[in-house]
Amino acid sequence: MAKTGFLDYRLKVKTEKAKELLKTTNYTVSDISDRLGFMNPESFMRTFKKVSGTTPTKFRQKAKRA
């Protein structure tokens, strides 16, 4: 059971780092996925949406408007 908690924590940390990169860089979603150690961009996008409630692209668009 503790392992699930750690995995959730790790995904949350990676998602927060992804948010930072999406706001402050022009890296592609694929580049960010690679930098954060995801096996493929689809896995990253699925995880990002699960944790944050939105896709990386929509998050970036909203962040740039703010």
PDBQT receptor file of N, H, CA, C and O in Angstrom, charges set to zero:
ATOM      1  N   MET A   1       0.820  -1.201   0.000  1.00  0.00    +0.000 N 
ATOM      2  CA  MET A   1       0.000   0.000   0.000  1.00  0.00    +0.000 C 
ATOM      3  C   MET A   1       0.861   1.261   0.000  1.00  0.00    +0.000 C 
ATOM      4  O   MET A   1       0.501   2.237  -0.658  1.00  0.00    +0.000 OA
ATOM      5  N   ALA A   2       1.969   1.273   0.706  1.00  0.00    +0.000 N 
ATOM      6  H   ALA A   2       2.261   0.480   1.240  1.00  0.00    +0.000 HD
ATOM      7  CA  ALA A   2       2.852   2.434   0.734  1.00  0.00    +0.000 C 
ATOM      8  C   ALA A   2       3.422   2.730  -0.647  1.00  0.00    +0.000 C 
ATOM      9  O   ALA A   2       3.683   3.885  -0.983  1.00  0.00    +0.000 OA
ATOM     10  N   LYS A   3       3.614   1.679  -1.448  1.00  0.00    +0.000 N 
ATOM     11  H   LYS A   3       3.401   0.741  -1.175  1.00  0.00    +0.000 HD
ATOM     12  CA  LYS A   3       4.161   1.870  -2.781  1.00  0.00    +0.000 C 
ATOM     13  C   LYS A   3       3.237   2.718  -3.649  1.00  0.00    +0.000 C 
ATOM     14  O   LYS A   3       3.702   3.575  -4.401  1.00  0.00    +0.000 OA
ATOM     15  N   THR A   4       1.942   2.486  -3.548  1.00  0.00    +0.000 N 
ATOM     16  H   THR A   4       1.564   1.790  -2.937  1.00  0.00    +0.000 HD
ATOM     17  CA  THR A   4       0.980   3.281  -4.307  1.00  0.00    +0.000 C 
ATOM     18  C   THR A   4       1.085   4.744  -3.907  1.00  0.00    +0.000 C 
ATOM     19  O   THR A   4       1.043   5.619  -4.771  1.00  0.00    +0.000 OA
ATOM     20  N   GLY A   5       1.217   5.024  -2.639  1.00  0.00    +0.000 N 
ATOM     21  H   GLY A   5       1.251   4.313  -1.937  1.00  0.00    +0.000 HD
ATOM     22  CA  GLY A   5       1.375   6.399  -2.169  1.00  0.00    +0.000 C 
ATOM     23  C   GLY A   5       2.618   7.042  -2.749  1.00  0.00    +0.000 C 
ATOM     24  O   GLY A   5       2.583   8.207  -3.148  1.00  0.00    +0.000 OA
ATOM     25  N   PHE A   6       3.708   6.310  -2.803  1.00  0.00    +0.000 N 
ATOM     26  H   PHE A   6       3.736   5.364  -2.480  1.00  0.00    +0.000 HD
ATOM     27  CA  PHE A   6       4.943   6.844  -3.369  1.00  0.00    +0.000 C 
ATOM     28  C   PHE A   6       4.787   7.112  -4.856  1.00  0.00    +0.000 C 
ATOM     29  O   PHE A   6       5.233   8.149  -5.347  1.00  0.00    +0.000 OA
ATOM     30  N   LEU A   7       4.160   6.193  -5.579  1.00  0.00    +0.000 N 
ATOM     31  H   LEU A   7       3.798   5.350  -5.181  1.00  0.00    +0.000 HD
ATOM     32  CA  LEU A   7       3.964   6.395  -7.015  1.00  0.00    +0.000 C 
ATOM     33  C   LEU A   7       3.104   7.623  -7.287  1.00  0.00    +0.000 C 
ATOM     34  O   LEU A   7       3.397   8.405  -8.191  1.00  0.00    +0.000 OA
ATOM     35  N   ASP A   8       2.050   7.787  -6.507  1.00  0.00    +0.000 N 
ATOM     36  H   ASP A   8       1.812   7.152  -5.773  1.00  0.00    +0.000 HD
ATOM     37  CA  ASP A   8       1.200   8.972  -6.660  1.00  0.00    +0.000 C 
ATOM     38  C   ASP A   8       1.999  10.245  -6.393  1.00  0.00    +0.000 C 
ATOM     39  O   ASP A   8       1.876  11.229  -7.122  1.00  0.00    +0.000 OA
ATOM     40  N   TYR A   9       2.812  10.218  -5.350  1.00  0.00    +0.000 N 
ATOM     41  H   TYR A   9       2.913   9.419  -4.758  1.00  0.00    +0.000 HD
ATOM     42  CA  TYR A   9       3.655  11.368  -5.018  1.00  0.00    +0.000 C 
ATOM     43  C   TYR A   9       4.617  11.676  -6.164  1.00  0.00    +0.000 C 
ATOM     44  O   TYR A   9       4.777  12.832  -6.556  1.00  0.00    +0.000 OA
ATOM     45  N   ARG A  10       5.251  10.642  -6.692  1.00  0.00    +0.000 N 
ATOM     46  H   ARG A  10       5.121   9.703  -6.374  1.00  0.00    +0.000 HD
ATOM     47  CA  ARG A  10       6.209  10.826  -7.783  1.00  0.00    +0.000 C 
ATOM     48  C   ARG A  10       5.538  11.426  -9.025  1.00  0.00    +0.000 C 
ATOM     49  O   ARG A  10       6.098  12.314  -9.667  1.00  0.00    +0.000 OA
ATOM     50  N   LEU A  11       4.359  10.946  -9.354  1.00  0.00    +0.000 N 
ATOM     51  H   LEU A  11       3.904  10.224  -8.833  1.00  0.00    +0.000 HD
ATOM     52  CA  LEU A  11       3.631  11.482 -10.499  1.00  0.00    +0.000 C 
ATOM     53  C   LEU A  11       3.223  12.933 -10.266  1.00  0.00    +0.000 C 
ATOM     54  O   LEU A  11       3.234  13.740 -11.195  1.00  0.00    +0.000 OA
ATOM     55  N   LYS A  12       2.865  13.263  -9.035  1.00  0.00    +0.000 N 
ATOM     56  H   LYS A  12       2.856  12.607  -8.280  1.00  0.00    +0.000 HD
ATOM     57  CA  LYS A  12       2.508  14.651  -8.710  1.00  0.00    +0.000 C 
ATOM     58  C   LYS A  12       3.722  15.560  -8.868  1.00  0.00    +0.000 C 
ATOM     59  O   LYS A  12       3.605  16.655  -9.419  1.00  0.00    +0.000 OA
ATOM     60  N   VAL A  13       4.879  15.122  -8.395  1.00  0.00    +0.000 N 
ATOM     61  H   VAL A  13       4.974  14.233  -7.947  1.00  0.00    +0.000 HD
ATOM     62  CA  VAL A  13       6.110  15.912  -8.526  1.00  0.00    +0.000 C 
ATOM     63  C   VAL A  13       6.463  16.104  -9.996  1.00  0.00    +0.000 C 
ATOM     64  O   VAL A  13       6.812  17.210 -10.409  1.00  0.00    +0.000 OA
ATOM     65  N   LYS A  14       6.376  15.047 -10.781  1.00  0.00    +0.000 N 
ATOM     66  H   LYS A  14       6.092  14.149 -10.445  1.00  0.00    +0.000 HD
ATOM     67  CA  LYS A  14       6.673  15.156 -12.213  1.00  0.00    +0.000 C 
ATOM     68  C   LYS A  14       5.692  16.097 -12.905  1.00  0.00    +0.000 C 
ATOM     69  O   LYS A  14       6.077  16.866 -13.785  1.00  0.00    +0.000 OA
ATOM     70  N   THR A  15       4.435  16.033 -12.509  1.00  0.00    +0.000 N 
ATOM     71  H   THR A  15       4.121  15.408 -11.794  1.00  0.00    +0.000 HD
ATOM     72  CA  THR A  15       3.433  16.913 -13.111  1.00  0.00    +0.000 C 
ATOM     73  C   THR A  15       3.713  18.367 -12.756  1.00  0.00    +0.000 C 
ATOM     74  O   THR A  15       3.565  19.245 -13.606  1.00  0.00    +0.000 OA
ATOM     75  N   GLU A  16       4.110  18.635 -11.535  1.00  0.00    +0.000 N 
ATOM     76  H   GLU A  16       4.231  17.921 -10.844  1.00  0.00    +0.000 HD
ATOM     77  CA  GLU A  16       4.439  20.012 -11.140  1.00  0.00    +0.000 C 
ATOM     78  C   GLU A  16       5.645  20.528 -11.930  1.00  0.00    +0.000 C 
ATOM     79  O   GLU A  16       5.666  21.687 -12.345  1.00  0.00    +0.000 OA
ATOM     80  N   LYS A  17       6.636  19.682 -12.135  1.00  0.00    +0.000 N 
ATOM     81  H   LYS A  17       6.619  18.740 -11.797  1.00  0.00    +0.000 HD
ATOM     82  CA  LYS A  17       7.796  20.074 -12.938  1.00  0.00    +0.000 C 
ATOM     83  C   LYS A  17       7.361  20.320 -14.384  1.00  0.00    +0.000 C 
ATOM     84  O   LYS A  17       7.821  21.268 -15.020  1.00  0.00    +0.000 OA
ATOM     85  N   ALA A  18       6.483  19.475 -14.894  1.00  0.00    +0.000 N 
ATOM     86  H   ALA A  18       6.109  18.705 -14.377  1.00  0.00    +0.000 HD
ATOM     87  CA  ALA A  18       5.978  19.657 -16.260  1.00  0.00    +0.000 C 
ATOM     88  C   ALA A  18       5.248  20.989 -16.378  1.00  0.00    +0.000 C 
ATOM     89  O   ALA A  18       5.416  21.695 -17.372  1.00  0.00    +0.000 OA
ATOM     90  N   LYS A  19       4.448  21.340 -15.391  1.00  0.00    +0.000 N 
ATOM     91  H   LYS A  19       4.312  20.767 -14.583  1.00  0.00    +0.000 HD
ATOM     92  CA  LYS A  19       3.742  22.623 -15.418  1.00  0.00    +0.000 C 
ATOM     93  C   LYS A  19       4.725  23.782 -15.492  1.00  0.00    +0.000 C 
ATOM     94  O   LYS A  19       4.527  24.731 -16.252  1.00  0.00    +0.000 OA
ATOM     95  N   GLU A  20       5.780  23.696 -14.700  1.00  0.00    +0.000 N 
ATOM     96  H   GLU A  20       5.940  22.925 -14.083  1.00  0.00    +0.000 HD
ATOM     97  CA  GLU A  20       6.811  24.731 -14.719  1.00  0.00    +0.000 C 
ATOM     98  C   GLU A  20       7.441  24.852 -16.113  1.00  0.00    +0.000 C 
ATOM     99  O   GLU A  20       7.611  25.955 -16.632  1.00  0.00    +0.000 OA
ATOM    100  N   LEU A  21       7.783  23.709 -16.706  1.00  0.00    +0.000 N 
ATOM    101  H   LEU A  21       7.646  22.813 -16.284  1.00  0.00    +0.000 HD
ATOM    102  CA  LEU A  21       8.393  23.717 -18.040  1.00  0.00    +0.000 C 
ATOM    103  C   LEU A  21       7.416  24.213 -19.102  1.00  0.00    +0.000 C 
ATOM    104  O   LEU A  21       7.812  24.923 -20.027  1.00  0.00    +0.000 OA
ATOM    105  N   LEU A  22       6.156  23.847 -18.977  1.00  0.00    +0.000 N 
ATOM    106  H   LEU A  22       5.834  23.271 -18.226  1.00  0.00    +0.000 HD
ATOM    107  CA  LEU A  22       5.152  24.303 -19.934  1.00  0.00    +0.000 C 
ATOM    108  C   LEU A  22       4.963  25.816 -19.870  1.00  0.00    +0.000 C 
ATOM    109  O   LEU A  22       4.731  26.463 -20.891  1.00  0.00    +0.000 OA
ATOM    110  N   LYS A  23       5.062  26.374 -18.671  1.00  0.00    +0.000 N 
ATOM    111  H   LYS A  23       5.250  25.848 -17.841  1.00  0.00    +0.000 HD
ATOM    112  CA  LYS A  23       4.895  27.822 -18.493  1.00  0.00    +0.000 C 
ATOM    113  C   LYS A  23       6.116  28.618 -18.945  1.00  0.00    +0.000 C 
ATOM    114  O   LYS A  23       5.979  29.721 -19.473  1.00  0.00    +0.000 OA
ATOM    115  N   THR A  24       7.311  28.063 -18.738  1.00  0.00    +0.000 N 
ATOM    116  H   THR A  24       7.423  27.167 -18.309  1.00  0.00    +0.000 HD
ATOM    117  CA  THR A  24       8.526  28.886 -18.870  1.00  0.00    +0.000 C 
ATOM    118  C   THR A  24       9.420  28.544 -20.054  1.00  0.00    +0.000 C 
ATOM    119  O   THR A  24      10.428  29.214 -20.276  1.00  0.00    +0.000 OA
ATOM    120  N   THR A  25       9.070  27.512 -20.816  1.00  0.00    +0.000 N 
ATOM    121  H   THR A  25       8.251  26.967 -20.635  1.00  0.00    +0.000 HD
ATOM    122  CA  THR A  25       9.908  27.132 -21.952  1.00  0.00    +0.000 C 
ATOM    123  C   THR A  25       9.053  26.928 -23.191  1.00  0.00    +0.000 C 
ATOM    124  O   THR A  25       7.824  26.919 -23.123  1.00  0.00    +0.000 OA
ATOM    125  N   ASN A  26       9.713  26.767 -24.305  1.00  0.00    +0.000 N 
ATOM    126  H   ASN A  26      10.712  26.774 -24.360  1.00  0.00    +0.000 HD
ATOM    127  CA  ASN A  26       9.025  26.421 -25.545  1.00  0.00    +0.000 C 
ATOM    128  C   ASN A  26       9.275  24.963 -25.924  1.00  0.00    +0.000 C 
ATOM    129  O   ASN A  26       9.084  24.580 -27.078  1.00  0.00    +0.000 OA
ATOM    130  N   TYR A  27       9.700  24.151 -24.956  1.00  0.00    +0.000 N 
ATOM    131  H   TYR A  27       9.855  24.462 -24.019  1.00  0.00    +0.000 HD
ATOM    132  CA  TYR A  27       9.898  22.727 -25.221  1.00  0.00    +0.000 C 
ATOM    133  C   TYR A  27       8.582  22.121 -25.686  1.00  0.00    +0.000 C 
ATOM    134  O   TYR A  27       7.510  22.511 -25.223  1.00  0.00    +0.000 OA
ATOM    135  N   THR A  28       8.670  21.185 -26.588  1.00  0.00    +0.000 N 
ATOM    136  H   THR A  28       9.541  20.868 -26.964  1.00  0.00    +0.000 HD
ATOM    137  CA  THR A  28       7.466  20.467 -27.008  1.00  0.00    +0.000 C 
ATOM    138  C   THR A  28       7.022  19.535 -25.879  1.00  0.00    +0.000 C 
ATOM    139  O   THR A  28       7.787  19.231 -24.963  1.00  0.00    +0.000 OA
ATOM    140  N   VAL A  29       5.789  19.099 -25.966  1.00  0.00    +0.000 N 
ATOM    141  H   VAL A  29       5.168  19.346 -26.709  1.00  0.00    +0.000 HD
ATOM    142  CA  VAL A  29       5.277  18.143 -24.987  1.00  0.00    +0.000 C 
ATOM    143  C   VAL A  29       6.131  16.877 -25.017  1.00  0.00    +0.000 C 
ATOM    144  O   VAL A  29       6.399  16.278 -23.975  1.00  0.00    +0.000 OA
ATOM    145  N   SER A  30       6.550  16.479 -26.193  1.00  0.00    +0.000 N 
ATOM    146  H   SER A  30       6.332  16.965 -27.040  1.00  0.00    +0.000 HD
ATOM    147  CA  SER A  30       7.405  15.302 -26.334  1.00  0.00    +0.000 C 
ATOM    148  C   SER A  30       8.754  15.511 -25.632  1.00  0.00    +0.000 C 
ATOM    149  O   SER A  30       9.254  14.609 -24.959  1.00  0.00    +0.000 OA
ATOM    150  N   ASP A  31       9.337  16.700 -25.791  1.00  0.00    +0.000 N 
ATOM    151  H   ASP A  31       8.931  17.433 -26.337  1.00  0.00    +0.000 HD
ATOM    152  CA  ASP A  31      10.606  17.007 -25.119  1.00  0.00    +0.000 C 
ATOM    153  C   ASP A  31      10.447  16.958 -23.598  1.00  0.00    +0.000 C 
ATOM    154  O   ASP A  31      11.294  16.407 -22.895  1.00  0.00    +0.000 OA
ATOM    155  N   ILE A  32       9.367  17.531 -23.106  1.00  0.00    +0.000 N 
ATOM    156  H   ILE A  32       8.679  17.977 -23.678  1.00  0.00    +0.000 HD
ATOM    157  CA  ILE A  32       9.125  17.528 -21.659  1.00  0.00    +0.000 C 
ATOM    158  C   ILE A  32       8.931  16.100 -21.167  1.00  0.00    +0.000 C 
ATOM    159  O   ILE A  32       9.438  15.727 -20.109  1.00  0.00    +0.000 OA
ATOM    160  N   SER A  33       8.206  15.314 -21.926  1.00  0.00    +0.000 N 
ATOM    161  H   SER A  33       7.794  15.617 -22.785  1.00  0.00    +0.000 HD
ATOM    162  CA  SER A  33       8.009  13.911 -21.586  1.00  0.00    +0.000 C 
ATOM    163  C   SER A  33       9.352  13.197 -21.439  1.00  0.00    +0.000 C 
ATOM    164  O   SER A  33       9.578  12.482 -20.463  1.00  0.00    +0.000 OA
ATOM    165  N   ASP A  34      10.233  13.394 -22.405  1.00  0.00    +0.000 N 
ATOM    166  H   ASP A  34      10.050  13.975 -23.198  1.00  0.00    +0.000 HD
ATOM    167  CA  ASP A  34      11.566  12.780 -22.352  1.00  0.00    +0.000 C 
ATOM    168  C   ASP A  34      12.352  13.266 -21.144  1.00  0.00    +0.000 C 
ATOM    169  O   ASP A  34      12.964  12.466 -20.437  1.00  0.00    +0.000 OA
ATOM    170  N   ARG A  35      12.337  14.569 -20.905  1.00  0.00    +0.000 N 
ATOM    171  H   ARG A  35      11.839  15.219 -21.479  1.00  0.00    +0.000 HD
ATOM    172  CA  ARG A  35      13.103  15.149 -19.794  1.00  0.00    +0.000 C 
ATOM    173  C   ARG A  35      12.645  14.624 -18.433  1.00  0.00    +0.000 C 
ATOM    174  O   ARG A  35      13.435  14.531 -17.493  1.00  0.00    +0.000 OA
ATOM    175  N   LEU A  36      11.365  14.285 -18.342  1.00  0.00    +0.000 N 
ATOM    176  H   LEU A  36      10.723  14.361 -19.105  1.00  0.00    +0.000 HD
ATOM    177  CA  LEU A  36      10.829  13.809 -17.070  1.00  0.00    +0.000 C 
ATOM    178  C   LEU A  36      10.855  12.290 -16.934  1.00  0.00    +0.000 C 
ATOM    179  O   LEU A  36      10.413  11.745 -15.923  1.00  0.00    +0.000 OA
ATOM    180  N   GLY A  37      11.372  11.611 -17.951  1.00  0.00    +0.000 N 
ATOM    181  H   GLY A  37      11.731  12.054 -18.773  1.00  0.00    +0.000 HD
ATOM    182  CA  GLY A  37      11.582  10.173 -17.842  1.00  0.00    +0.000 C 
ATOM    183  C   GLY A  37      10.399   9.293 -18.208  1.00  0.00    +0.000 C 
ATOM    184  O   GLY A  37      10.359   8.123 -17.827  1.00  0.00    +0.000 OA
ATOM    185  N   PHE A  38       9.443   9.832 -18.934  1.00  0.00    +0.000 N 
ATOM    186  H   PHE A  38       9.476  10.783 -19.243  1.00  0.00    +0.000 HD
ATOM    187  CA  PHE A  38       8.332   9.000 -19.384  1.00  0.00    +0.000 C 
ATOM    188  C   PHE A  38       8.773   8.179 -20.580  1.00  0.00    +0.000 C 
ATOM    189  O   PHE A  38       9.617   8.613 -21.364  1.00  0.00    +0.000 OA
ATOM    190  N   MET A  39       8.202   6.995 -20.718  1.00  0.00    +0.000 N 
ATOM    191  H   MET A  39       7.516   6.643 -20.081  1.00  0.00    +0.000 HD
ATOM    192  CA  MET A  39       8.570   6.096 -21.808  1.00  0.00    +0.000 C 
ATOM    193  C   MET A  39       8.114   6.627 -23.161  1.00  0.00    +0.000 C 
ATOM    194  O   MET A  39       8.773   6.401 -24.176  1.00  0.00    +0.000 OA
ATOM    195  N   ASN A  40       6.983   7.333 -23.175  1.00  0.00    +0.000 N 
ATOM    196  H   ASN A  40       6.448   7.516 -22.351  1.00  0.00    +0.000 HD
ATOM    197  CA  ASN A  40       6.488   7.909 -24.423  1.00  0.00    +0.000 C 
ATOM    198  C   ASN A  40       5.582   9.097 -24.114  1.00  0.00    +0.000 C 
ATOM    199  O   ASN A  40       5.060   9.198 -23.004  1.00  0.00    +0.000 OA
ATOM    200  N   PRO A  41       5.388   9.991 -25.071  1.00  0.00    +0.000 N 
ATOM    201  CA  PRO A  41       4.568  11.180 -24.837  1.00  0.00    +0.000 C 
ATOM    202  C   PRO A  41       3.108  10.864 -24.494  1.00  0.00    +0.000 C 
ATOM    203  O   PRO A  41       2.482  11.596 -23.728  1.00  0.00    +0.000 OA
ATOM    204  N   GLU A  42       2.572   9.793 -25.048  1.00  0.00    +0.000 N 
ATOM    205  H   GLU A  42       3.081   9.198 -25.670  1.00  0.00    +0.000 HD
ATOM    206  CA  GLU A  42       1.183   9.438 -24.754  1.00  0.00    +0.000 C 
ATOM    207  C   GLU A  42       1.001   9.115 -23.275  1.00  0.00    +0.000 C 
ATOM    208  O   GLU A  42       0.013   9.519 -22.661  1.00  0.00    +0.000 OA
ATOM    209  N   SER A  43       1.952   8.389 -22.711  1.00  0.00    +0.000 N 
ATOM    210  H   SER A  43       2.754   8.061 -23.210  1.00  0.00    +0.000 HD
ATOM    211  CA  SER A  43       1.906   8.062 -21.287  1.00  0.00    +0.000 C 
ATOM    212  C   SER A  43       1.982   9.345 -20.454  1.00  0.00    +0.000 C 
ATOM    213  O   SER A  43       1.247   9.504 -19.479  1.00  0.00    +0.000 OA
ATOM    214  N   PHE A  44       2.865  10.244 -20.840  1.00  0.00    +0.000 N 
ATOM    215  H   PHE A  44       3.463  10.114 -21.631  1.00  0.00    +0.000 HD
ATOM    216  CA  PHE A  44       2.997  11.529 -20.145  1.00  0.00    +0.000 C 
ATOM    217  C   PHE A  44       1.688  12.311 -20.202  1.00  0.00    +0.000 C 
ATOM    218  O   PHE A  44       1.221  12.822 -19.184  1.00  0.00    +0.000 OA
ATOM    219  N   MET A  45       1.094  12.404 -21.398  1.00  0.00    +0.000 N 
ATOM    220  H   MET A  45       1.474  11.988 -22.224  1.00  0.00    +0.000 HD
ATOM    221  CA  MET A  45      -0.142  13.183 -21.549  1.00  0.00    +0.000 C 
ATOM    222  C   MET A  45      -1.283  12.586 -20.728  1.00  0.00    +0.000 C 
ATOM    223  O   MET A  45      -2.068  13.319 -20.127  1.00  0.00    +0.000 OA
ATOM    224  N   ARG A  46      -1.372  11.273 -20.705  1.00  0.00    +0.000 N 
ATOM    225  H   ARG A  46      -0.734  10.678 -21.194  1.00  0.00    +0.000 HD
ATOM    226  CA  ARG A  46      -2.405  10.589 -19.917  1.00  0.00    +0.000 C 
ATOM    227  C   ARG A  46      -2.209  10.872 -18.425  1.00  0.00    +0.000 C 
ATOM    228  O   ARG A  46      -3.166  11.179 -17.714  1.00  0.00    +0.000 OA
ATOM    229  N   THR A  47      -0.968  10.765 -17.963  1.00  0.00    +0.000 N 
ATOM    230  H   THR A  47      -0.191  10.516 -18.540  1.00  0.00    +0.000 HD
ATOM    231  CA  THR A  47      -0.665  11.005 -16.556  1.00  0.00    +0.000 C 
ATOM    232  C   THR A  47      -0.915  12.457 -16.185  1.00  0.00    +0.000 C 
ATOM    233  O   THR A  47      -1.507  12.742 -15.144  1.00  0.00    +0.000 OA
ATOM    234  N   PHE A  48      -0.466  13.379 -17.037  1.00  0.00    +0.000 N 
ATOM    235  H   PHE A  48       0.014  13.147 -17.883  1.00  0.00    +0.000 HD
ATOM    236  CA  PHE A  48      -0.655  14.811 -16.770  1.00  0.00    +0.000 C 
ATOM    237  C   PHE A  48      -2.140  15.120 -16.616  1.00  0.00    +0.000 C 
ATOM    238  O   PHE A  48      -2.539  15.825 -15.689  1.00  0.00    +0.000 OA
ATOM    239  N   LYS A  49      -2.959  14.591 -17.525  1.00  0.00    +0.000 N 
ATOM    240  H   LYS A  49      -2.636  14.018 -18.278  1.00  0.00    +0.000 HD
ATOM    241  CA  LYS A  49      -4.398  14.857 -17.464  1.00  0.00    +0.000 C 
ATOM    242  C   LYS A  49      -5.016  14.240 -16.217  1.00  0.00    +0.000 C 
ATOM    243  O   LYS A  49      -5.888  14.845 -15.593  1.00  0.00    +0.000 OA
ATOM    244  N   LYS A  50      -4.574  13.050 -15.852  1.00  0.00    +0.000 N 
ATOM    245  H   LYS A  50      -3.865  12.559 -16.359  1.00  0.00    +0.000 HD
ATOM    246  CA  LYS A  50      -5.106  12.376 -14.656  1.00  0.00    +0.000 C 
ATOM    247  C   LYS A  50      -4.797  13.189 -13.401  1.00  0.00    +0.000 C 
ATOM    248  O   LYS A  50      -5.652  13.338 -12.528  1.00  0.00    +0.000 OA
ATOM    249  N   VAL A  51      -3.588  13.707 -13.312  1.00  0.00    +0.000 N 
ATOM    250  H   VAL A  51      -2.893  13.586 -14.021  1.00  0.00    +0.000 HD
ATOM    251  CA  VAL A  51      -3.162  14.427 -12.107  1.00  0.00    +0.000 C 
ATOM    252  C   VAL A  51      -3.690  15.858 -12.084  1.00  0.00    +0.000 C 
ATOM    253  O   VAL A  51      -4.133  16.335 -11.039  1.00  0.00    +0.000 OA
ATOM    254  N   SER A  52      -3.649  16.550 -13.231  1.00  0.00    +0.000 N 
ATOM    255  H   SER A  52      -3.290  16.162 -14.079  1.00  0.00    +0.000 HD
ATOM    256  CA  SER A  52      -3.989  17.972 -13.239  1.00  0.00    +0.000 C 
ATOM    257  C   SER A  52      -5.395  18.288 -13.733  1.00  0.00    +0.000 C 
ATOM    258  O   SER A  52      -5.894  19.391 -13.513  1.00  0.00    +0.000 OA
ATOM    259  N   GLY A  53      -6.040  17.330 -14.399  1.00  0.00    +0.000 N 
ATOM    260  H   GLY A  53      -5.635  16.434 -14.578  1.00  0.00    +0.000 HD
ATOM    261  CA  GLY A  53      -7.388  17.560 -14.882  1.00  0.00    +0.000 C 
ATOM    262  C   GLY A  53      -7.468  18.200 -16.258  1.00  0.00    +0.000 C 
ATOM    263  O   GLY A  53      -8.562  18.487 -16.744  1.00  0.00    +0.000 OA
ATOM    264  N   THR A  54      -6.334  18.425 -16.889  1.00  0.00    +0.000 N 
ATOM    265  H   THR A  54      -5.445  18.192 -16.494  1.00  0.00    +0.000 HD
ATOM    266  CA  THR A  54      -6.296  19.017 -18.222  1.00  0.00    +0.000 C 
ATOM    267  C   THR A  54      -5.106  18.464 -18.994  1.00  0.00    +0.000 C 
ATOM    268  O   THR A  54      -4.209  17.855 -18.411  1.00  0.00    +0.000 OA
ATOM    269  N   THR A  55      -5.101  18.676 -20.283  1.00  0.00    +0.000 N 
ATOM    270  H   THR A  55      -5.830  19.171 -20.756  1.00  0.00    +0.000 HD
ATOM    271  CA  THR A  55      -3.978  18.197 -21.089  1.00  0.00    +0.000 C 
ATOM    272  C   THR A  55      -2.822  19.187 -20.996  1.00  0.00    +0.000 C 
ATOM    273  O   THR A  55      -3.034  20.352 -20.660  1.00  0.00    +0.000 OA
ATOM    274  N   PRO A  56      -1.599  18.740 -21.290  1.00  0.00    +0.000 N 
ATOM    275  CA  PRO A  56      -0.460  19.666 -21.273  1.00  0.00    +0.000 C 
ATOM    276  C   PRO A  56      -0.656  20.850 -22.232  1.00  0.00    +0.000 C 
ATOM    277  O   PRO A  56      -0.321  21.985 -21.894  1.00  0.00    +0.000 OA
ATOM    278  N   THR A  57      -1.192  20.585 -23.412  1.00  0.00    +0.000 N 
ATOM    279  H   THR A  57      -1.464  19.663 -23.686  1.00  0.00    +0.000 HD
ATOM    280  CA  THR A  57      -1.382  21.655 -24.393  1.00  0.00    +0.000 C 
ATOM    281  C   THR A  57      -2.384  22.686 -23.896  1.00  0.00    +0.000 C 
ATOM    282  O   THR A  57      -2.143  23.888 -24.009  1.00  0.00    +0.000 OA
ATOM    283  N   LYS A  58      -3.497  22.233 -23.351  1.00  0.00    +0.000 N 
ATOM    284  H   LYS A  58      -3.693  21.256 -23.259  1.00  0.00    +0.000 HD
ATOM    285  CA  LYS A  58      -4.496  23.171 -22.824  1.00  0.00    +0.000 C 
ATOM    286  C   LYS A  58      -3.936  23.936 -21.632  1.00  0.00    +0.000 C 
ATOM    287  O   LYS A  58      -4.210  25.126 -21.477  1.00  0.00    +0.000 OA
ATOM    288  N   PHE A  59      -3.157  23.268 -20.789  1.00  0.00    +0.000 N 
ATOM    289  H   PHE A  59      -2.934  22.301 -20.914  1.00  0.00    +0.000 HD
ATOM    290  CA  PHE A  59      -2.537  23.940 -19.648  1.00  0.00    +0.000 C 
ATOM    291  C   PHE A  59      -1.627  25.061 -20.143  1.00  0.00    +0.000 C 
ATOM    292  O   PHE A  59      -1.671  26.173 -19.617  1.00  0.00    +0.000 OA
ATOM    293  N   ARG A  60      -0.811  24.780 -21.139  1.00  0.00    +0.000 N 
ATOM    294  H   ARG A  60      -0.775  23.876 -21.567  1.00  0.00    +0.000 HD
ATOM    295  CA  ARG A  60       0.116  25.785 -21.678  1.00  0.00    +0.000 C 
ATOM    296  C   ARG A  60      -0.658  26.965 -22.270  1.00  0.00    +0.000 C 
ATOM    297  O   ARG A  60      -0.305  28.121 -22.034  1.00  0.00    +0.000 OA
ATOM    298  N   GLN A  61      -1.692  26.680 -23.023  1.00  0.00    +0.000 N 
ATOM    299  H   GLN A  61      -1.979  25.742 -23.214  1.00  0.00    +0.000 HD
ATOM    300  CA  GLN A  61      -2.493  27.759 -23.630  1.00  0.00    +0.000 C 
ATOM    301  C   GLN A  61      -3.105  28.645 -22.562  1.00  0.00    +0.000 C 
ATOM    302  O   GLN A  61      -3.087  29.871 -22.681  1.00  0.00    +0.000 OA
ATOM    303  N   LYS A  62      -3.640  28.038 -21.531  1.00  0.00    +0.000 N 
ATOM    304  H   LYS A  62      -3.654  27.042 -21.435  1.00  0.00    +0.000 HD
ATOM    305  CA  LYS A  62      -4.246  28.818 -20.444  1.00  0.00    +0.000 C 
ATOM    306  C   LYS A  62      -3.192  29.624 -19.689  1.00  0.00    +0.000 C 
ATOM    307  O   LYS A  62      -3.436  30.776 -19.330  1.00  0.00    +0.000 OA
ATOM    308  N   ALA A  63      -2.034  29.035 -19.448  1.00  0.00    +0.000 N 
ATOM    309  H   ALA A  63      -1.836  28.099 -19.740  1.00  0.00    +0.000 HD
ATOM    310  CA  ALA A  63      -0.952  29.718 -18.731  1.00  0.00    +0.000 C 
ATOM    311  C   ALA A  63      -0.445  30.928 -19.510  1.00  0.00    +0.000 C 
ATOM    312  O   ALA A  63      -0.114  31.954 -18.917  1.00  0.00    +0.000 OA
ATOM    313  N   LYS A  64      -0.383  30.812 -20.830  1.00  0.00    +0.000 N 
ATOM    314  H   LYS A  64      -0.652  29.978 -21.312  1.00  0.00    +0.000 HD
ATOM    315  CA  LYS A  64       0.110  31.928 -21.658  1.00  0.00    +0.000 C 
ATOM    316  C   LYS A  64      -0.902  33.072 -21.696  1.00  0.00    +0.000 C 
ATOM    317  O   LYS A  64      -0.515  34.230 -21.859  1.00  0.00    +0.000 OA
ATOM    318  N   ARG A  65      -2.191  32.765 -21.547  1.00  0.00    +0.000 N 
ATOM    319  H   ARG A  65      -2.505  31.825 -21.415  1.00  0.00    +0.000 HD
ATOM    320  CA  ARG A  65      -3.218  33.807 -21.543  1.00  0.00    +0.000 C 
ATOM    321  C   ARG A  65      -3.249  34.556 -20.215  1.00  0.00    +0.000 C 
ATOM    322  O   ARG A  65      -3.665  35.714 -20.163  1.00  0.00    +0.000 OA
ATOM    323  N   ALA A  66      -2.814  33.906 -19.151  1.00  0.00    +0.000 N 
ATOM    324  H   ALA A  66      -2.476  32.966 -19.193  1.00  0.00    +0.000 HD
ATOM    325  CA  ALA A  66      -2.887  34.506 -17.810  1.00  0.00    +0.000 C 
ATOM    326  C   ALA A  66      -1.837  35.570 -17.590  1.00  0.00    +0.000 C 
ATOM    327  O   ALA A  66      -1.774  36.162 -16.512  1.00  0.00    +0.000 OA
TER     328      ALA A  66
